[in-house]
Amino acid sequence: MLAYHPQTMHSYLSVRNRSHFMDWDHQPKQFKIYPQTFVRIPLDKKNPEHRFLYLIGGITAQKSYPGMTYALRTNPSAGALYPTEIYLQIRDTKGFVNGIYFLSPQESALVLLHPLEEEEGVENFLHVKRVSGFIFLFSALYYRSSWKYRDRAFRYCLHDTGHMIGTLEASCTLSDKSYRILYGIEKKALNALFGFGAEEFFLSSVLVGEEDKNVTCKALSLQLPYVDGTGTFETNERVEKAYDETCELSRKLQVAMPTFDLDKERLQQAIWKRRSIREFTQKSLLKEEFLEVIDFITQPIPSDCDVDIEIYAIINRVEGMWQGVWKEGVYVESGNFARKAGYLCLEQALGEESGVTFFLVGNDALNYQAMVQKAGIIGHRLYLISEYLGFGCSGIGAYYDEEVAAFLKSDGMVLYALAIGR
Ligand SMILES: Cc1cc2nc3c(=O)[nH]c(=O)nc-3n(C[C@H](O)[C@H](O)[C@H](O)COP(=O)(O)O)c2cc1C
């Protein structure tokens, strides 16, 4: 069993005993900004390829508090801390110079980091041949999250990156593009190639394009400056060790694509309007809605390392269904567990007042990075389908790990909780 997961469990006592203070003077920056010497390509939302990119983590709302404005995005993020950054290679795509880019949400622009020479590319680091189209690379600037969540932050970096892949999946669905996730990439070599400091590391890659199996690319030579993406970085050894220990994984190919039967206009609205619900009215969901949600979130996710995730649903308020603990079409236990679900989510009302509170559980410690990112992707699908069907969702990263597992009678790792409802 990977040490990191149990080391970062919440319990009733740990939450109360931990002397945790927020060091507001050291709040990390939310945006990484490359020097202005790099060319910017502003994203024009009327251009279909630009819009495709904009919807992957782009800003869709602003929220202001005294002294602080948060830019809210197509992806949710634990604590609105947004550790995930996006780099991409674009090749043979009309309107773009072949190159390595950074997708800058604050500037709403692509930043050209390096024009590609003939047949040069990142492909070798991904163990693929020449790709025409887009290759996305997702990294986490972990201190943005560990500043608040300390050791547990590695989990949130993985969830958040999963959500970001979820925004990519949604944008691909709108643009009729197919995609494939690669977790088995040369992460540490890429970290060095992109000039990262210890605070930033790659977690995954997504191909959106055609691979030409006959052409091997030349190694990419990048000379990028170090750019400080947090401003106040402090090392977290447990997070760095967890990353280090989980970079290797075994391959379990999933080639099937999801088949989403969605109205494009409504999907587009859902992507733009997606927000985390802050409070439920406690009105019930309908059984048909619940079943549509389950069908949507259990569609295949194409990747080179597919991990089984068990989906438990605590049915609190669904018209036409008994209350109880439901797993893959079967009731594990019947009864009203709403209050218990709220307690398990660190006494958050969201868990109690929802229509359904989900717990995602996995058991594949050897593929930890792929597993927790997949939980984030499923979480993102939950957000989107809820918005699409006219209700709401919230991710819940804080829960009493061992008590949840005991309640579910599971010996797996509890990876993520989410609540949906009206
Ligand atoms: C991994 C993850 C964990 C989260 N955990 C919680 C939580 O425990 N409680 C909560 O109220 N919101 C939680 N959220 C929701 C975030 O607070 C929310 O996404 C963020 O404030 C941005 O707002 P938005 O989703 O409306 O854009 C979580 C989100 C994510 C992605």
The ligand as a Tripos MOL2 file, in Angstrom:
@<TRIPOS>MOLECULE
LIG
   31    33     1     0     0
SMALL
NO_CHARGES

@<TRIPOS>ATOM
      1 C1        -11.0290   18.4300   -5.6480 C.3       1 LIG1
      2 C2        -12.0530   19.4240   -5.1480 C.ar      1 LIG1
      3 C3        -12.4140   19.4220   -3.8210 C.ar      1 LIG1
      4 C4        -13.3700   20.3340   -3.3510 C.ar      1 LIG1
      5 N1        -13.7560   20.2570   -2.0540 N.ar      1 LIG1
      6 C5        -14.7340   21.0680   -1.6030 C.ar      1 LIG1
      7 C6        -15.2200   20.9240   -0.2660 C.ar      1 LIG1
      8 O1        -14.7520   20.0730    0.4950 O.2       1 LIG1
      9 N2        -16.2300   21.7720    0.1120 N.ar      1 LIG1
     10 C7        -16.7500   22.7180   -0.7290 C.ar      1 LIG1
     11 O2        -17.6790   23.4380   -0.3290 O.2       1 LIG1
     12 N3        -16.3110   22.8720   -2.0050 N.ar      1 LIG1
     13 C8        -15.3280   22.0730   -2.4620 C.ar      1 LIG1
     14 N4        -14.8760   22.1890   -3.7740 N.ar      1 LIG1
     15 C9        -15.4410   23.2140   -4.6720 C.3       1 LIG1
     16 C10       -14.4630   24.4110   -4.8070 C.3       1 LIG1
     17 O3        -14.5150   25.1950   -3.6470 O.3       1 LIG1
     18 C11       -14.8340   25.2480   -6.0570 C.3       1 LIG1
     19 O4        -14.5850   24.4700   -7.2030 O.3       1 LIG1
     20 C12       -14.0310   26.5280   -6.1590 C.3       1 LIG1
     21 O5        -14.3780   27.4260   -5.1340 O.3       1 LIG1
     22 C13       -14.2710   27.2140   -7.5000 C.3       1 LIG1
     23 O6        -15.6230   27.5230   -7.6690 O.3       1 LIG1
     24 P1        -16.4840   26.9880   -8.8980 P.3       1 LIG1
     25 O7        -16.3950   25.4910   -8.8880 O.co2     1 LIG1
     26 O8        -17.8830   27.4830   -8.6240 O.co2     1 LIG1
     27 O9        -15.9350   27.5350  -10.1640 O.co2     1 LIG1
     28 C14       -13.9400   21.2830   -4.2630 C.ar      1 LIG1
     29 C15       -13.5530   21.2800   -5.5970 C.ar      1 LIG1
     30 C16       -12.6420   20.3510   -6.0500 C.ar      1 LIG1
     31 C17       -12.2610   20.3400   -7.5080 C.3       1 LIG1
@<TRIPOS>BOND
     1     1     2 1
     2     2     3 ar
     3     2    30 ar
     4     3     4 ar
     5     4     5 ar
     6     4    28 ar
     7     5     6 ar
     8     6     7 ar
     9     6    13 1
    10     7     8 2
    11     7     9 ar
    12     9    10 ar
    13    10    11 2
    14    10    12 ar
    15    12    13 ar
    16    13    14 ar
    17    14    15 1
    18    14    28 ar
    19    15    16 1
    20    16    17 1
    21    16    18 1
    22    18    19 1
    23    18    20 1
    24    20    21 1
    25    20    22 1
    26    22    23 1
    27    23    24 1
    28    24    25 2
    29    24    26 1
    30    24    27 1
    31    28    29 ar
    32    29    30 ar
    33    30    31 1
@<TRIPOS>SUBSTRUCTURE
     1 LIG1         1 GROUP 0 **** ****
